[in-house]
Amino acid sequence: MKLLREEDKIITEVKRVHFIGIGGSGMCPLAEILNKKGYILTGSDNNESDPLKRIKNLGIKVFMGHNPENIEGAELIVYSAAISEDNPEIVAAREKGIPTMERSHLLGALTRQFDNVIGVCGTHGKTTVTSMITQILLLNKCDPSAVIGGRLPLVNSNGVTGGSETLVCEACEFVDTFLQMSPDISVLLNIDNDHLDYFKTMDNLILSFHKFIKMSSKAYINGDDELCYKAAMDINADIVTFGFESKNDYYAENIEAGKFGFCYDVMSKGEKIARIELKAPGRHNVLNSLASFAVCYEQGVDAEGIKSALEKFTGAGRRFEFIGEFENFILADDYAHHPTEIKATLNAAKQLNYNRVIAVFQPFTFSRTALLKDEFIEALSIADKVILTSIMGSREVNTYGISSEDIKEKLNDAIIVDGFENIADAIIETTQKGDIVITMGGGDIYKAAYIVKEKLG
């Protein structure tokens, strides 16, 4: 029995909901789910986008720009973490006494309206595994709903609205937002030193993951990760492990490099269940797909059905996403913004058949860059050439005295370029036959990749 919270009561009492920033990647799927459940929705946004087009195509009224009159008739206002306190629609809602709810609280409330919620958490790989599980369930006619942190190419969206009781959710640990959720099944992929500006210590971070998986009745954890084991201590959930080592309930064996990714046998208790040929590069995707296999296999999906779905998976949006193939080079884009992710992405590229790997990296947040500067330098050193941008501060002020120059000076072949047009030109000018270029970062560096695509057709 899931414990109800204050926001659950609000959701059951209202019918008219207004979303501020409805086109955001985290907001759009929630709006789609509420729309399917029969709520009357409106929304506002400042920018046109593909998610916003999807929302409009559902017949939801969308206002461009934020104005107090946009909330007329609304009984609840939902906003994303990116919306400031002085947003005119937030201010108007408070003046009128209309309840407001941050998106993570709405997602939490929605998880208590489904009987089979699969919450995917971990420092790295959440979007990929959430996407993989969703794709497996969709292609095997399980009719799930899903809230994903990136675009799933299969449906060209980061959300799915299904008719079953299954909801697959990416569960992000940032400022403990995932503790608003109520998962029935949790998946813990790994624990690494990220968001320490909020958590302060690794023990606090581990405790947060512990609280999340403790809410579930079944937890799938990375059995090769000691910190995952630590997070799983003293929980009542049924624990299933996955990993490379044969001690795990599900493990990978006979791993070989294929043309687009690794091939491996899915093993359990010494028995081979299936052989998977991945089309998503990188050894880390062996682990991601293995976790997805374990979850879906125990959801009752046939092994051949899982194999078929995984072999059709070419990556989530911004997860080693191939943007284009040009005369001299291949262009890809990746969300990697932590040194561990950068290493995984660049090592995956090195395992493919390219002459040089060129990394175009946009450091994201001053605190992370300052804290992990040496790790960033080590990770970026894997590339043959690095193009850096200035640090994207996002929500922060640079009180750390850190700059991209601090990274550049320790790399063998690196330059700093600002402005997406200039970055696109630098990519085109520096590439040679047989190169792969990967734009990387948690901000908006992907825009440079698409400018290159536009310039080169």
C-alpha positions, 0 to 999 in steps of 0.5 A, spaced: 500 500 500 503 506 497 502 512 502 499 518 500 501 525 500 498 532 500 499 532 493 495 526 491 489 529 495 490 535 490 491 531 484 484 528 485 480 534 487 482 538 481 480 537 473 483 544 470 491 544 470 496 549 467 503 547 466 508 553 466 514 551 461 509 545 458 514 544 452 520 542 457 522 535 456 520 533 464 514 537 463 511 534 456 510 527 458 507 529 465 502 533 461 500 527 456 499 522 462 494 527 465 491 529 458 490 521 457 487 521 464 481 526 462 484 532 465 483 539 462 490 542 460 493 549 458 500 551 458 505 556 457 512 556 454 517 561 451 520 557 445 517 552 440 520 545 440 518 538 438 515 536 445 511 543 444 508 541 437 506 534 440 502 537 446 499 542 441 497 536 437 493 533 443 489 539 442 492 542 449 491 550 449 498 553 449 500 560 450 507 563 448 510 567 453 508 567 460 502 572 462 498 572 468 491 571 464 494 565 462 492 561 468 485 563 468 480 558 470 486 553 472 485 549 479 492 547 479 499 550 477 505 545 475 511 548 474 518 546 472 525 547 477 527 552 471 521 557 473 523 562 477 519 565 483 518 571 480 514 568 474 508 572 472 504 566 472 507 563 479 505 570 482 498 571 479 497 564 482 499 565 489 495 572 489 489 568 487 490 562 492 491 557 486 495 551 489 502 550 485 506 544 484 513 543 482 514 537 477 517 532 481 511 532 486 506 531 480 511 525 478 511 523 485 503 523 485 502 520 478 507 514 481 501 513 486 496 512 481 499 506 477 500 499 480 507 497 477 512 503 477 519 501 475 523 507 477 530 507 474 536 511 478 543 511 479 549 516 477 550 514 470 545 511 465 538 512 467 536 515 461 539 509 457 536 504 461 529 507 462 529 508 454 531 500 453 526 498 458 520 502 455 522 500 448 522 492 450 515 493 453 512 497 447 515 492 442 512 486 446 505 489 447 505 491 454 502 498 453 507 502 458 507 509 460 513 512 461 517 518 463 524 519 460 529 524 461 531 524 453 528 522 447 526 515 445 527 514 437 522 509 437 517 514 439 520 520 437 518 523 444 521 522 451 514 520 454 509 514 452 502 514 455 499 507 455 493 503 457 496 498 462 498 499 470 506 499 468 509 506 469 517 506 467 520 512 470 527 515 470 528 517 477 533 523 478 537 524 485 538 531 484 536 535 490 533 528 492 527 529 487 526 522 486 524 521 493 517 524 491 516 518 487 513 511 490 516 505 486 514 498 486 520 496 482 527 500 483 533 499 479 540 502 481 545 502 476 551 505 480 553 511 485 558 516 483 561 522 486 556 527 483 551 533 485 556 533 491 554 541 492 548 538 494 549 532 498 556 534 501 558 527 502 558 520 499 555 517 505 549 522 504 549 520 497 548 513 498 543 514 504 539 518 498 539 512 494 538 507 500 531 511 501 529 510 494 530 503 493 527 502 500 520 504 498 520 498 493 518 491 493 523 489 489 530 492 487 535 490 481 542 493 483 549 493 480 552 487 484 559 489 481 558 496 485 560 496 492 556 503 493 550 500 490 551 494 495 552 499 501 545 503 499 541 496 499 543 494 506 537 493 511 532 494 506 526 489 506 525 489 498 527 482 494 534 484 491 536 481 484 543 483 482 546 484 475 553 485 473 559 482 469 561 477 475 558 470 475 556 471 482 550 476 480 543 473 478 544 476 471 551 476 468 554 477 461 559 472 458 563 471 452 563 479 451 565 481 444 566 487 440 561 488 434 560 493 428 556 498 432 557 495 439 558 489 444 555 482 443 554 478 449 551 472 452 546 473 458 547 468 463 543 466 470 545 461 474 550 458 469 545 458 464 545 462 457 538 465 456 540 469 450 545 472 446 545 480 445 548 484 439 548 491 441 547 497 436 549 502 442 556 502 443 560 502 449 562 496 454 557 500 459 551 499 455 552 491 456 551 493 463 545 497 461 542 492 457 543 487 462 539 491 467 534 492 462 533 485 460 533 482 467 527 487 469 523 485 463 525 478 463 522 478 470 516 482 468 514 476 464 517 478 457 520 472 453 527 472 452 527 472 444 522 478 445 527 482 449 533 480 445 529 483 438 527 489 442 534 491 445 538 489 438 533 495 435 535 500 440 540 505 437 541 509 443 536 514 447 537 522 444 543 525 446 546 518 448 551 517 443 546 519 438 549 519 431 547 526 428 550 525 421 555 522 416 559 527 412 565 527 407 570 527 412 567 525 419 562 522 423 558 527 428 555 524 434 552 528 440 552 525 447 549 528 454 556 526 458 557 531 463 561 528 468 568 525 468 565 518 468 560 519 463 565 522 458 570 516 459 565 511 457 563 515 451 570 517 449 572 509 450 566 507 446 568 511 440 575 509 441 573 502 440 570 503 433 573 504 427 575 511 427 582 515 425 581 520 431 576 522 436 575 529 437 571 531 443 567 538 443 566 539 450 561 544 454 563 544 462 556 544 465 556 548 472 562 551 476 561 547 482 562 540 478 568 543 474 571 546 480 570 539 484 572 534 478 577 538 474 583 533 475 578 528 473 575 532 467 582 533 464 584 525 465 577 523 461 578 528 456 585 526 455 582 520 451 580 524 445 585 525 440 583 533 440 579 537 444 574 543 443 572 546 449 567 552 450 566 556 456 563 553 462 555 553 462 554 556 469 546 554 469 543 556 476 550 558 479 555 564 480 562 563 479 565 563 486 570 558 485 575 562 480 574 556 475 575 557 467 575 552 461 582 555 461 584 551 467 582 544 463 585 546 456 592 548 459 593 540 462 591 537 455 595 536 449 591 538 443 585 543 446 582 549 444 577 554 447 572 556 442 565 560 444 559 561 440 555 555 436 557 558 429 564 559 431 564 552 434 561 549 428 566 552 424 572 549 428 569 542 427 569 543 420 576 546 419 579 541 424 576 534 421 580 529 417 578 523 413 576 518 418 574 522 424 569 522 429 566 528 432 562 528 439 559 534 442 558 533 449 555 536 455 549 537 460 547 544 457 546 546 450 552 544 446 548 539 441 546 546 438 553 546 435 552 539 432 546 541 428 549 547 426 554 543 423 549 538 420 545 544 417 552 547 414 554 541 411 547 538 409 
